[in-house]
Amino acid sequence: MSLQGFQGAAGELRAPSGKLLHRTADVLNLLSIGKTTFYRLVASRKLKIVKIGSATFVPDESIRAYVASLVQEAA
């Protein structure tokens, strides 16, 4: 998925679904990464997780911040 799919009306990065929290499997698909990479990003605090009961979620803002950091590094 290109970054164009993430652009909101004001130009900020935003998930196309408008969700506030994403399940792990959704994040893997959204970022096109595997589980090992996902857990490395969490361990290095590049992606934040939250728990609701036993379910693990990634806040949308954390995904946007991570993608923005990748774009900034590439520039």
N, C-alpha and C positions, 0 to 999 in steps of 0.2 A: 504494500500500500504506500503510496506517495504521501508526502507531507501535505499535499493539497487536500487530501481527504480529512485532514486534521484542522484545517483553517476555519475558524469561526467568522462570524460577521464582522467582529472588531479586529480580526487578524490574529487573535490569540490561538494557540494550539488547543484543540478540543476534540474529544472522542466523537466520532460520527453518531454514536448511539445516544449521547447525552447522559450516560450513566455516571453516577458519582463514584461507585465502587465497582471493581472488575474482579471476577474470579480468576484464579491462577491460570486455568486453561485458556481463558479469553485473552489474558495478557500474553501468553505464549504465542497465540495465533496473531494477535494484534502487532506484536513486535517481531514476529517471525524468528523466535529464539526457542531453544530447547530448555528442558527443566534445569540442567546443570548450569547453564548461563543465567537463568532466572535466579536460582539460589545464590549464585556468585554476586549478582547485582544487589540482591537483598542483603547479603552478608557485608558487602562493601558500602551499604547504605545509599546506593544510587537509586534504588527503588525502595519505597516504604511499604510496609504491609500493616494491615489492621486485622484484628480477629473479632468475629461476632460468633460467640459460642465456640465451636470447633472449626468453623469455616474461616478460611483465609481470603482476604481481599486486598487489592491494590487500589488506593485512591486515584481517581482520574488525574488529579493535579500532580501526583508523583510521576505518572506516565508522561504527562505533558512536559514536566520539568526535565525528565531524563532525555526525551527526544530533543528538546530545545538545547540541552547541553551537547548532544551529539552534533547537531547542526552548527552550533557555535564552534566546536572543536574543528569541524571540517572547513570552516570559513577561513 
